Amino acid sequence: MPMSKAEVLKRMQQTGLVPVLRASSTAEALAIAKAIAAGGVNVLEVTMTVPGAMDVIRTLLREEPEMLVGAGTVLDPETARACMLEGAQFIVSPATNVKTIEMCRRYSCAILPGALTPTEVVTAWQAGADVIKVFPASAMGGAKYLKSLKAPLPQVELIPTGGVSVATAMEFLEAGAFALGVGADLADGKAIAAGKPEQITETARNYLRAIAEFRQKSAAVQSD
């Protein structure tokens, strides 16, 4: 039974992490994905820039049934629909395309378009975005910028992407991130090339530790 959109978004928030998978080949992409899964992370965004991206999505859905698999770098509604037909459980874009949002809403698929300025964020939200990917977050000041966006827009869920690392994870979560979008800091093709997938697995565990630590601190503050 496919997950509902609400269930997909709940899983994403519970995990607190959306690894962004870029790779130079299908084999490298699958090796990175499996190393991430071994670290306990059960959400993954496969970008359309990966050679054979659709094959990667299909394979992961079959071989990693516990993993929530989405499609990233989706720039138009046609690609979004093709990804959904392959089983992608959420759609991510670096920019806001209203027709792509409409396509995802039509088929009840979670959509995370990219936006940067307050005007872009509100435009995406009003068009029906479920969560908005703030990209590139680091170029605008990182966690401080996210906090600035959340102040007037507390009702809009935001995923910072670009410049997120294990070291900055806590700052972004404290700023109000719905989850963290993490690229090469976790989905590291160099580690695969060097024959060291365990480095990726350990980084995945470190991210989950940081998220758990943030939640423990938050719970302690709320109980005081």
Secondary structure as UniProt FT lines:
FT   HELIX           5..15
FT   STRAND          17..21
FT   HELIX           26..38
FT   TURN            39..40
FT   STRAND          43..47
FT   TURN            48..49
FT   TURN            51..52
FT   HELIX           53..63
FT   TURN            65..66
FT   STRAND          68..72
FT   HELIX           77..85
FT   TURN            86..87
FT   STRAND          90..92
FT   HELIX           98..106
FT   TURN            107..108
FT   STRAND          110..112
FT   STRAND          114..115
FT   HELIX           118..126
FT   TURN            127..128
FT   STRAND          132..134
FT   TURN            135..136
FT   HELIX           137..140
FT   TURN            141..142
FT   HELIX           143..150
FT   TURN            151..152
FT   TURN            154..155
FT   STRAND          158..161
FT   HELIX           166..174
FT   TURN            175..176
FT   STRAND          180..182
FT   TURN            184..186
FT   HELIX           189..193
FT   TURN            194..195
FT   HELIX           197..223
//
